[in-house]
Amino acid sequence: MIRRLVEASVDHAGAVVAATLGLALVAALAARGLELDALPDLTNNQVLVLATAPGLTPEEMERLVARPLEVACGGAPGLVETRSLSRAGVSAVTLVFDDEVPVALARQQVTERLAGLPLPARSTAWRWAR
């Protein structure tokens, strides 16, 4: 089987060379249209809300800070997922938005929803988006 293939390739060397050049040309044209990036951005569209309240236990941070932040931001247009992590005196709420939502719009939505949120008196919150 392989012997017949080799013999046919040798007998029709011009056709083999033409086919190889044709495939190389098609591959070169296809490669020209590819968009390549050495380090593509694989991160999702998220806004991270960090809140500190020194002296509060993780349970108090969850109940008094993280849960109200999650509820206030729930239902925002384009919101896909909400995650939170609370430690002693620190709570991090991650809001993941759909890829079509611009980061500036996601930040604005979160800022507007957190504007009137009553947090414990000794807590401070700041926002960071990526």
N, CA, C and O atoms as a DFTB+ gen file, in Angstrom:
520 C
 N C O
     1  1       0.830      -1.192       0.000
     2  2       0.000       0.000       0.000
     3  2       0.879       1.261       0.000
     4  3       0.696       2.161      -0.820
     5  1       1.826       1.302       0.929
     6  2       2.697       2.464       0.998
     7  2       3.633       2.490      -0.215
     8  3       3.956       3.555      -0.743
     9  1       4.057       1.309      -0.643
    10  2       4.937       1.230      -1.812
    11  2       4.241       1.826      -3.035
    12  3       4.864       2.571      -3.792
    13  1       2.959       1.510      -3.240
    14  2       2.219       2.054      -4.393
    15  2       2.068       3.565      -4.287
    16  3       2.130       4.271      -5.294
    17  1       1.870       4.062      -3.065
    18  2       1.745       5.504      -2.863
    19  2       3.067       6.209      -3.196
    20  3       3.067       7.255      -3.846
    21  1       4.176       5.642      -2.755
    22  2       5.486       6.225      -3.046
    23  2       5.771       6.189      -4.542
    24  3       6.249       7.171      -5.110
    25  1       5.478       5.059      -5.179
    26  2       5.708       4.952      -6.623
    27  2       4.858       5.952      -7.398
    28  3       5.336       6.561      -8.356
    29  1       3.603       6.126      -6.992
    30  2       2.729       7.089      -7.672
    31  2       3.236       8.509      -7.466
    32  3       3.170       9.330      -8.381
    33  1       3.744       8.806      -6.264
    34  2       4.278      10.139      -5.981
    35  2       5.516      10.423      -6.814
    36  3       5.702      11.544      -7.287
    37  1       6.372       9.409      -6.999
    38  2       7.577       9.587      -7.800
    39  2       7.212       9.730      -9.272
    40  3       7.802      10.545      -9.982
    41  1       6.247       8.945      -9.734
    42  2       5.825       9.005     -11.132
    43  2       5.165      10.340     -11.465
    44  3       5.296      10.831     -12.586
    45  1       4.464      10.926     -10.512
    46  2       3.738      12.176     -10.745
    47  2       4.311      13.283      -9.844
    48  3       3.573      13.961      -9.130
    49  1       5.615      13.447      -9.892
    50  2       6.309      14.409      -9.026
    51  2       5.822      15.837      -9.259
    52  3       5.703      16.607      -8.306
    53  1       5.544      16.195     -10.484
    54  2       5.066      17.552     -10.786
    55  2       3.735      17.832     -10.110
    56  3       3.534      18.922      -9.575
    57  1       2.820      16.865     -10.125
    58  2       1.516      17.042      -9.484
    59  2       1.669      17.141      -7.967
    60  3       0.959      17.917      -7.327
    61  1       2.585      16.365      -7.385
    62  2       2.812      16.413      -5.935
    63  2       3.364      17.771      -5.533
    64  3       2.930      18.352      -4.539
    65  1       4.332      18.284      -6.313
    66  2       4.903      19.605      -6.015
    67  2       3.840      20.686      -6.173
    68  3       3.767      21.593      -5.344
    69  1       3.019      20.614      -7.212
    70  2       1.961      21.609      -7.423
    71  2       0.939      21.570      -6.283
    72  3       0.515      22.616      -5.793
    73  1       0.551      20.378      -5.868
    74  2      -0.409      20.255      -4.764
    75  2       0.171      20.805      -3.465
    76  3      -0.531      21.465      -2.699
    77  1       1.446      20.535      -3.216
    78  2       2.101      21.028      -2.004
    79  2       2.172      22.552      -2.012
    80  3       1.890      23.190      -0.998
    81  1       2.547      23.140      -3.144
    82  2       2.593      24.605      -3.258
    83  2       1.202      25.216      -3.123
    84  3       1.045      26.272      -2.509
    85  1       0.197      24.561      -3.691
    86  2      -1.173      25.057      -3.572
    87  2      -1.655      25.055      -2.121
    88  3      -2.262      26.023      -1.661
    89  1      -1.384      23.972      -1.412
    90  2      -1.773      23.906       0.000
    91  2      -1.004      24.914       0.842
    92  3      -1.566      25.491       1.773
    93  1       0.269      25.136       0.532
    94  2       1.070      26.129       1.250
    95  2       0.515      27.530       1.021
    96  3       0.474      28.342       1.946
    97  1       0.084      27.819      -0.217
    98  2      -0.501      29.121      -0.530
    99  2      -1.814      29.321       0.224
   100  3      -2.049      30.394       0.780
   101  1      -2.658      28.317       0.249
   102  2      -3.926      28.411       0.988
   103  2      -3.660      28.609       2.476
   104  3      -4.334      29.413       3.121
   105  1      -2.685      27.887       3.029
   106  2      -2.341      28.033       4.442
   107  2      -1.802      29.435       4.741
   108  3      -2.120      30.010       5.782
   109  1      -0.992      29.986       3.839
   110  2      -0.447      31.332       4.037
   111  2      -1.550      32.376       4.005
   112  3      -1.536      33.313       4.803
   113  1      -2.502      32.229       3.097
   114  2      -3.623      33.177       3.046
   115  2      -4.500      33.069       4.287
   116  3      -4.973      34.078       4.808
   117  1      -4.712      31.862       4.753
   118  2      -5.518      31.679       5.963
   119  2      -4.803      32.236       7.188
   120  3      -5.443      32.819       8.063
   121  1      -3.492      32.065       7.261
   122  2      -2.720      32.552       8.401
   123  2      -2.674      34.077       8.432
   124  3      -2.569      34.675       9.503
   125  1      -2.752      34.703       7.268
   126  2      -2.743      36.170       7.206
   127  2      -3.930      36.789       7.907
   128  3      -3.824      37.881       8.465
   129  1      -5.066      36.102       7.885
   130  2      -6.277      36.635       8.494
   131  2      -6.428      36.332       9.977
   132  3      -7.385      36.794      10.599
   133  1      -5.507      35.566      10.563
   134  2      -5.593      35.230      11.985
   135  2      -5.146      36.392      12.846
   136  3      -4.187      37.093      12.525
   137  1      -5.859      36.583      13.947
   138  2      -5.449      37.582      14.925
   139  2      -4.752      36.845      16.060
   140  3      -5.384      36.093      16.801
   141  1      -3.465      37.060      16.192
   142  2      -2.686      36.380      17.209
   143  2      -2.261      37.359      18.286
   144  3      -1.975      38.526      18.015
   145  1      -2.228      36.866      19.505
   146  2      -1.766      37.661      20.628
   147  2      -0.872      36.765      21.475
   148  3      -1.249      35.641      21.809
   149  1       0.292      37.254      21.815
   150  2       1.226      36.431      22.587
   151  2       0.654      36.089      23.955
   152  3       0.801      34.960      24.424
   153  1       0.006      37.048      24.595
   154  2      -0.606      36.836      25.898
   155  2      -2.051      37.329      25.859
   156  3      -2.316      38.470      26.237
   157  1      -2.982      36.504      25.413
   158  2      -4.370      36.957      25.328
   159  2      -4.967      37.181      26.714
   160  3      -4.588      36.519      27.681
   161  1      -5.897      38.116      26.798
   162  2      -6.564      38.437      28.053
   163  2      -7.683      37.431      28.289
   164  3      -8.699      37.456      27.594
   165  1      -7.502      36.556      29.256
   166  2      -8.479      35.521      29.545
   167  2      -9.328      35.833      30.772
   168  3     -10.185      35.035      31.153
   169  1      -9.097      36.984      31.390
   170  2      -9.850      37.320      32.588
   171  2     -11.275      37.702      32.232
   172  3     -11.548      38.235      31.157
   173  1     -12.165      37.420      33.151
   174  2     -13.541      37.826      32.929
   175  2     -13.733      39.258      33.428
   176  3     -12.839      39.842      34.040
   177  1     -14.887      39.800      33.161
   178  2     -15.217      41.177      33.481
   179  2     -15.764      41.210      34.900
   180  3     -16.899      40.793      35.133
   181  1     -14.970      41.701      35.857
   182  2     -15.417      41.665      37.239
   183  2     -15.088      42.940      37.979
   184  3     -14.154      43.665      37.637
   185  1     -15.892      43.195      39.017
   186  2     -15.681      44.314      39.919
   187  2     -15.513      43.718      41.309
   188  3     -16.335      42.914      41.748
   189  1     -14.466      44.106      41.989
   190  2     -14.181      43.605      43.329
   191  2     -14.442      44.719      44.328
   192  3     -13.862      45.799      44.222
   193  1     -15.314      44.461      45.299
   194  2     -15.619      45.429      46.345
   195  2     -14.975      44.921      47.626
   196  3     -15.314      43.847      48.122
   197  1     -14.046      45.703      48.151
   198  2     -13.380      45.355      49.401
   199  2     -13.904      46.259      50.497
   200  3     -13.989      47.474      50.320
   201  1     -14.255      45.674      51.621
   202  2     -14.749      46.451      52.753
   203  2     -13.991      46.042      53.996
   204  3     -13.766      44.856      54.237
   205  1     -13.597      47.030      54.788
   206  2     -12.896      46.744      56.035
   207  2     -13.716      47.273      57.199
   208  3     -14.340      48.330      57.112
   209  1     -13.704      46.532      58.267
   210  2     -14.333      46.944      59.518
   211  2     -13.504      46.331      60.637
   212  3     -13.805      45.232      61.102
   213  1     -12.467      47.030      61.071
   214  2     -11.577      46.464      62.078
   215  2     -12.341      46.053      63.339
   216  3     -13.202      46.781      63.833
   217  1     -12.005      44.888      63.832
   218  2     -12.609      44.424      65.073
   219  2     -13.795      43.498      64.893
   220  3     -14.228      42.875      65.862
   221  1     -14.334      43.383      63.691
   222  2     -15.472      42.492      63.474
   223  2     -14.990      41.082      63.166
   224  3     -13.973      40.895      62.499
   225  1     -15.719      40.105      63.652
   226  2     -15.394      38.706      63.380
   227  2     -15.822      38.355      61.955
   228  3     -16.594      39.097      61.348
   229  1     -15.336      37.239      61.411
   230  2     -15.767      36.855      60.068
   231  2     -17.284      36.685      59.944
   232  3     -17.863      37.037      58.916
   233  1     -17.918      36.158      60.967
   234  2     -19.380      36.004      60.922
   235  2     -20.081      37.353      60.878
   236  3     -21.047      37.533      60.137
   237  1     -19.590      38.308      61.679
   238  2     -20.173      39.655      61.654
   239  2     -19.913      40.339      60.319
   240  3     -20.784      41.039      59.802
   241  1     -18.720      40.144      59.753
   242  2     -18.424      40.720      58.442
   243  2     -19.369      40.164      57.384
   244  3     -19.857      40.899      56.526
   245  1     -19.621      38.864      57.452
   246  2     -20.537      38.248      56.485
   247  2     -21.947      38.797      56.647
   248  3     -22.596      39.147      55.661
   249  1     -22.422      38.874      57.878
   250  2     -23.807      39.283      58.142
   251  2     -24.021      40.784      57.959
   252  3     -25.034      41.195      57.392
   253  1     -23.081      41.611      58.432
   254  2     -23.280      43.063      58.432
   255  2     -22.728      43.777      57.195
   256  3     -23.155      44.888      56.880
   257  1     -21.777      43.141      56.492
   258  2     -21.138      43.828      55.371
   259  2     -21.315      43.068      54.057
   260  3     -21.891      43.602      53.109
   261  1     -20.825      41.823      53.991
   262  2     -20.812      41.095      52.718
   263  2     -22.215      40.823      52.199
   264  3     -22.503      41.070      51.028
   265  1     -23.092      40.315      53.064
   266  2     -24.452      39.981      52.605
   267  2     -25.210      41.222      52.121
   268  3     -25.826      41.158      51.057
   269  1     -25.197      42.347      52.846
   270  2     -25.850      43.551      52.308
   271  2     -25.247      44.024      50.980
   272  3     -25.976      44.506      50.113
   273  1     -23.914      43.891      50.810
   274  2     -23.289      44.263      49.536
   275  2     -23.792      43.372      48.406
   276  3     -24.099      43.859      47.318
   277  1     -23.878      42.064      48.661
   278  2     -24.372      41.132      47.647
   279  2     -25.815      41.425      47.278
   280  3     -26.169      41.426      46.099
   281  1     -26.647      41.673      48.276
   282  2     -28.069      41.937      48.024
   283  2     -28.240      43.249      47.265
   284  3     -29.064      43.335      46.354
   285  1     -27.460      44.280      47.635
   286  2     -27.578      45.580      46.969
   287  2     -27.188      45.499      45.501
   288  3     -27.778      46.186      44.667
   289  1     -26.207      44.674      45.178
   290  2     -25.729      44.583      43.800
   291  2     -26.446      43.507      42.996
   292  3     -26.318      43.466      41.772
   293  1     -27.187      42.646      43.654
   294  2     -27.918      41.590      42.952
   295  2     -28.916      42.168      41.969
   296  3     -29.553      43.183      42.251
   297  1     -29.053      41.542      40.838
   298  2     -29.998      42.007      39.825
   299  2     -29.467      43.107      38.931
   300  3     -30.211      43.637      38.106
   301  1     -28.206      43.463      39.070
   302  2     -27.634      44.480      38.180
   303  2     -27.616      43.931      36.757
   304  3     -27.337      42.749      36.559
   305  1     -27.908      44.774      35.763
   306  2     -27.912      44.304      34.374
   307  2     -26.545      43.744      33.967
   308  3     -25.524      44.416      34.112
   309  1     -26.536      42.522      33.462
   310  2     -25.311      41.891      33.010
   311  2     -24.566      41.134      34.085
   312  3     -23.521      40.546      33.805
   313  1     -25.075      41.130      35.320
   314  2     -24.409      40.415      36.406
   315  2     -24.581      38.916      36.207
   316  3     -25.701      38.429      36.051
   317  1     -23.465      38.183      36.212
   318  2     -23.481      36.743      35.963
   319  2     -23.321      35.960      37.259
   320  3     -24.002      34.956      37.470
   321  1     -22.422      36.416      38.126
   322  2     -22.086      35.646      39.320
   323  2     -21.641      36.581      40.429
   324  3     -21.046      37.627      40.172
   325  1     -21.934      36.195      41.669
   326  2     -21.512      36.946      42.841
   327  2     -20.820      35.987      43.802
   328  3     -21.356      34.931      44.137
   329  1     -19.617      36.371      44.242
   330  2     -18.871      35.567      45.216
   331  2     -18.404      36.481      46.334
   332  3     -18.147      37.664      46.111
   333  1     -18.296      35.932      47.538
   334  2     -17.771      36.735      48.639
   335  2     -16.887      35.887      49.525
   336  3     -17.035      34.668      49.611
   337  1     -15.962      36.568      50.183
   338  2     -15.051      35.933      51.113
   339  2     -14.865      36.890      52.273
   340  3     -14.485      38.044      52.074
   341  1     -15.131      36.419      53.487
   342  2     -15.014      37.270      54.666
   343  2     -13.994      36.704      55.628
   344  3     -13.979      35.507      55.916
   345  1     -13.157      37.572      56.110
   346  2     -12.173      37.246      57.142
   347  2     -12.357      38.260      58.271
   348  3     -13.206      39.147      58.178
   349  1     -11.587      38.133      59.306
   350  2     -11.694      39.050      60.439
   351  2     -11.370      40.473      59.987
   352  3     -10.224      40.783      59.664
   353  1     -12.371      41.322      59.966
   354  2     -12.189      42.728      59.626
   355  2     -12.146      43.054      58.149
   356  3     -12.073      44.230      57.794
   357  1     -12.189      42.058      57.267
   358  2     -12.116      42.298      55.825
   359  2     -13.131      41.420      55.106
   360  3     -13.298      40.243      55.426
   361  1     -13.804      42.017      54.129
   362  2     -14.732      41.258      53.304
   363  2     -14.498      41.639      51.846
   364  3     -14.373      42.817      51.509
   365  1     -14.440      40.615      50.982
   366  2     -14.242      40.840      49.549
   367  2     -15.432      40.254      48.802
   368  3     -15.716      39.060      48.906
   369  1     -16.122      41.097      48.055
   370  2     -17.263      40.661      47.242
   371  2     -16.871      40.833      45.783
   372  3     -16.563      41.941      45.343
   373  1     -16.881      39.733      45.032
   374  2     -16.521      39.753      43.615
   375  2     -17.788      39.649      42.794
   376  3     -18.557      38.699      42.944
   377  1     -18.007      40.619      41.930
   378  2     -19.170      40.659      41.051
   379  2     -18.689      40.423      39.627
   380  3     -17.958      41.245      39.074
   381  1     -19.089      39.315      39.034
   382  2     -18.664      38.957      37.684
   383  2     -19.766      39.382      36.709
   384  3     -20.921      38.982      36.853
   385  1     -19.397      40.191      35.722
   386  2     -20.341      40.681      34.727
   387  2     -20.120      39.977      33.398
   388  3     -19.064      39.392      33.157
   389  1     -21.125      40.041      32.546
   390  2     -21.037      39.474      31.203
   391  2     -19.937      40.201      30.433
   392  3     -19.664      41.372      30.697
   393  1     -19.310      39.517      29.490
   394  2     -18.196      40.103      28.743
   395  2     -18.607      41.298      27.900
   396  3     -17.768      42.141      27.583
   397  1     -19.878      41.392      27.529
   398  2     -20.334      42.515      26.706
   399  2     -20.522      43.803      27.514
   400  3     -20.624      44.881      26.929
   401  1     -20.568      43.709      28.840
   402  2     -20.758      44.892      29.680
   403  2     -19.417      45.604      29.819
   404  3     -18.452      44.996      30.284
   405  1     -19.330      46.886      29.426
   406  2     -18.072      47.623      29.589
   407  2     -17.703      47.742      31.074
   408  3     -18.585      47.838      31.927
   409  1     -16.409      47.735      31.377
   410  2     -15.955      47.800      32.759
   411  2     -16.422      49.085      33.427
   412  3     -16.810      49.072      34.595
   413  1     -16.388      50.206      32.688
   414  2     -16.817      51.479      33.261
   415  2     -18.291      51.430      33.651
   416  3     -18.672      51.968      34.691
   417  1     -19.123      50.792      32.830
   418  2     -20.547      50.679      33.147
   419  2     -20.757      49.774      34.354
   420  3     -21.597      50.070      35.204
   421  1     -20.013      48.684      34.445
   422  2     -20.124      47.783      35.594
   423  2     -19.734      48.507      36.878
   424  3     -20.409      48.374      37.899
   425  1     -18.647      49.272      36.828
   426  2     -18.231      50.056      38.001
   427  2     -19.307      51.052      38.403
   428  3     -19.623      51.198      39.585
   429  1     -19.871      51.738      37.408
   430  2     -20.896      52.738      37.687
   431  2     -22.118      52.099      38.331
   432  3     -22.669      52.642      39.288
   433  1     -22.547      50.954      37.815
   434  2     -23.709      50.271      38.383
   435  2     -23.456      49.891      39.834
   436  3     -24.328      50.063      40.686
   437  1     -22.270      49.376      40.118
   438  2     -21.940      48.972      41.488
   439  2     -21.870      50.198      42.388
   440  3     -22.379      50.169      43.509
   441  1     -21.250      51.271      41.919
   442  2     -21.145      52.495      42.714
   443  2     -22.515      53.057      43.040
   444  3     -22.759      53.467      44.175
   445  1     -23.412      53.085      42.067
   446  2     -24.758      53.602      42.301
   447  2     -25.523      52.747      43.302
   448  3     -26.253      53.276      44.140
   449  1     -25.360      51.425      43.221
   450  2     -26.083      50.536      44.123
   451  2     -25.522      50.577      45.542
   452  3     -26.245      50.302      46.499
   453  1     -24.243      50.917      45.687
   454  2     -23.639      50.972      47.012
   455  2     -23.724      52.348      47.654
   456  3     -23.368      52.507      48.822
   457  1     -24.191      53.343      46.912
   458  2     -24.201      54.723      47.405
   459  2     -25.012      54.868      48.689
   460  3     -24.536      55.502      49.631
   461  1     -26.184      54.322      48.759
   462  2     -27.027      54.501      49.938
   463  2     -27.042      53.307      50.863
   464  3     -27.942      53.182      51.693
   465  1     -26.073      52.435      50.742
   466  2     -26.045      51.210      51.537
   467  2     -25.566      51.509      52.956
   468  3     -24.471      52.042      53.136
   469  1     -26.371      51.173      53.965
   470  2     -25.931      51.404      55.351
   471  2     -24.959      50.309      55.799
   472  3     -25.335      49.145      55.941
   473  1     -23.710      50.703      56.017
   474  2     -22.696      49.785      56.512
   475  2     -22.403      50.117      57.972
   476  3     -22.727      51.215      58.423
   477  1     -21.801      49.201      58.716
   478  2     -21.449      49.513      60.105
   479  2     -20.612      50.776      60.192
   480  3     -19.872      51.099      59.263
   481  1     -20.723      51.488      61.295
   482  2     -20.094      52.803      61.456
   483  2     -18.583      52.769      61.276
   484  3     -18.015      53.731      60.758
   485  1     -17.917      51.704      61.681
   486  2     -16.460      51.686      61.591
   487  2     -15.947      51.051      60.313
   488  3     -14.753      50.771      60.204
   489  1     -16.814      50.819      59.350
   490  2     -16.364      50.164      58.115
   491  2     -16.088      51.184      57.023
   492  3     -16.683      52.261      56.983
   493  1     -15.178      50.818      56.147
   494  2     -14.899      51.613      54.957
   495  2     -14.919      50.667      53.774
   496  3     -14.563      49.496      53.907
   497  1     -15.326      51.157      52.636
   498  2     -15.388      50.316      51.439
   499  2     -14.677      51.028      50.304
   500  3     -14.754      52.251      50.184
   501  1     -14.000      50.280      49.491
   502  2     -13.420      50.818      48.270
   503  2     -13.608      49.801      47.163
   504  3     -13.802      48.613      47.417
   505  1     -13.547      50.280      45.941
   506  2     -13.857      49.442      44.799
   507  2     -12.661      49.356      43.858
   508  3     -11.874      50.295      43.730
   509  1     -12.551      48.230      43.222
   510  2     -11.492      48.024      42.221
   511  2     -12.053      47.131      41.136
   512  3     -12.716      46.136      41.428
   513  1     -11.799      47.472      39.911
   514  2     -12.323      46.680      38.789
   515  2     -11.183      46.232      37.909
   516  3     -10.152      46.898      37.815
   517  1     -11.377      45.090      37.259
   518  2     -10.418      44.668      36.243
   519  2     -11.162      44.122      35.074
   520  3     -10.548      43.705      34.092
